[in-house]
């Protein structure tokens, strides 16, 4: 598996405080471990939202109670698209519809 971090993800990551960045980084590690082993921790809350041609399967994962990570999986590539609260994720998803 290869992992890519989109500019929007990296910008949003830097915007958060140190504790939130640590939680996001832990969630990213858990997501990567899931795609390597297919075992996800219960608290990760990884769920498939939809699939789009050219984008792949889009998933949401929980970094904290308030923060979500949006990622797309296509073939052997996982792209971390963005991180934000529930409303930010919903607005971002609307760009695909």
C-alpha positions in Angstrom: 0.0 0.0 0.0 1.1 3.5 -0.7 -0.2 6.5 1.3 -0.6 10.0 0.0 -1.5 13.2 1.9 -3.4 15.8 -0.1 -2.5 19.4 0.4 -5.9 20.1 2.0 -5.3 17.4 4.6 -1.9 18.7 5.5 -3.1 22.3 5.7 -6.0 21.3 8.0 -3.6 19.1 10.1 -1.4 22.1 10.7 -4.3 24.3 11.7 -5.1 22.2 14.8 -3.5 22.4 18.2 -0.8 20.0 19.4 -3.1 17.6 21.2 -5.4 17.3 18.2 -2.5 16.8 15.8 -1.3 14.0 18.1 -4.8 12.3 18.0 -5.0 12.8 14.2 -1.5 11.2 13.8 -2.6 8.3 16.0 -5.7 7.8 13.9 -3.6 7.9 10.6 -1.3 5.2 12.0 -4.4 3.1 12.9 -5.8 3.5 9.4 -2.5 2.5 7.9 -2.4 -0.6 10.2 -5.9 -1.5 9.2 -5.0 -1.5 5.5 -2.0 -3.6 6.2 -3.6 -6.1 8.6 -7.4 -5.6 8.1 -7.8 -5.3 11.9 -9.2 -1.9 13.1 -9.5 -0.7 16.6 -13.1 -0.3 17.7 -12.7 3.4 18.5 -11.5 4.3 15.0 -15.0 4.2 13.5 -13.9 3.5 10.0 -16.8 3.4 7.6 -17.2 3.4 3.9 -19.3 6.4 2.7 -19.5 6.0 -1.1 -17.5 5.1 -4.2 -16.8 7.2 -7.3 -15.2 6.4 -10.6 -11.7 7.9 -10.7 -11.7 8.5 -6.9 -12.3 5.1 -5.5 -13.9 4.2 -2.2 -14.3 7.1 0.2 -14.1 6.3 3.9 -14.5 8.3 7.1 -12.6 7.6 10.3 -12.8 9.2 13.8 -9.7 11.0 15.1 -11.6 12.4 18.1 -15.2 12.8 19.0 -15.3 16.0 17.0 -12.7 15.4 14.3 -13.1 13.1 11.3 -10.6 12.0 8.6 -11.7 11.5 5.1 -9.7 9.2 2.8 -10.1 7.6 -0.6 -8.8 4.1 -1.4 -8.2 3.1 -5.0 -6.3 -0.1 -5.9 -3.1 0.0 -3.8 -3.2 3.7 -2.8 -4.8 5.4 0.2 -5.2 9.1 -0.2 -5.9 11.2 3.0 -8.2 13.9 1.6 -9.1 16.1 4.6 -9.5 16.3 8.3 -12.2 18.4 10.0 -15.3 18.4 12.1 -18.6 16.7 11.0 -19.9 19.9 9.2 -16.6 20.4 7.3 -16.6 16.8 6.1 -20.2 17.1 4.9 -19.4 20.3 3.0 -16.4 18.6 1.4 -18.4 15.5 0.4 -20.9 17.7 -1.4 -18.2 18.7 -3.9 -18.3 15.1 -5.2 -22.1 15.1 -5.8 
